[in-house]
């Protein structure tokens, strides 16, 4: 490979740099503060810049001056050093980091696949990212705004999708803990149920408010909602913590 842009997945997995002519990474995703850029370039490609190439964009300038041709961004480099130290000494190296990232991504992709079409991932499985997981609600795109809003109430933020794709996007870079991904997956499983309950209540009139479990002291795990013999909805698997949310929405 001549050139690879690894801005999204730099240090998310082991990479044989000898197979690349140049690796470019806007490394604020996994390494350091915004603005950090790391370039790994093969020696035989240095010094071949066009005559009109600006000095600071010629990699020969940086190679000859040990990346200190001008005043270096000391704090950003210091933070990068701390991250590298963490990856090597505490995270177990890039092999362990990759295994953790694979596990996190699998949790979200499995949640999408298990939703029976409620969610959709628009990316071919062979090309899916371990760092960013986009998903939509194809049956009702209006629900996507509600999903994002409800997720924010649970401190799951920045889930709005990229402007070119829409929907939602979960960015699960190295720093995202496994528990955070599990929390999102759990919410994704509840959201379709919550939507169906609210939709059902609208169609069934005020049956929801008359349900036995609407009382604060009523058990929640073993109740059903019945509406004049027209329908019965079992909600035994729902989380007790969502009871108040359902009542408010009703």
C-alpha positions, 0 to 999 in steps of 0.5 A: 500500500502506498498511502493509508489514512489511519485517522480513525483506527491508528493504534486500535490494532497492530499494523505492519508499517513495513507494508506501507509507503506512508501512514497518515493519522490525524491522531486525536481519535485514539492518541492525543488532543485535537490537532495532533498529526502523526506521519510514518513515512518510508525513507525512500519517499522523503525528499521527493516533494514538488518544488512548489510544496510549502516548507512545512508540508515537506516531510524532508523538513521534519525528518531532518529536524527530528520533528522540531523544525519549528516550536513543537506542540509540547503539551500535545506530544506529552499527552501522546507519550502518556497514551503510548505508555498506557497502551504498552504497560497497562492496556496489554499492547495493541493485540489486547487493545484490538481484542477489546475493540472487537468485543465492543463492536460485536456487542453493538453489531449484534444488537442491530442484527437482533432488532428484527429490522428495527435498526439497520447498519448501512455498511457492508459487513466486510467493511464495518468499522471497529471504531464507528458504528452507524445505524438508522431506524429505517421504518420511522426516521423520525424516531431517530431524534427521539432515540438520541434525545432519550439516550442523552438523558442516560448520559449517552451523548454525541450519538447523532450520525454523520451528516452524510449518513444520518441516523445515529453513530456510536464512536467507540474508540480505544478510550470508550470502556466496555461498560459504556458499549454494553449500556448503549446496547441495553438501551438499544434493546429497550427502545423498540419495546418502549416505542411499541408500548407508547404506540400501543397506548395511543391506539388503545386509548386510556387503557394504559392509565387503567392498567394495574401496574400503573400504581407506584406500589404495584409489581412491574415484572409480572403484569400485562396490559389488557384493553377491552379484550382487544389486545394483551401486551406482556411487559415482564422483561422490561426494566423496572427503572423504565416504569416512570418513563412509560407512565409519563409518555402515556 
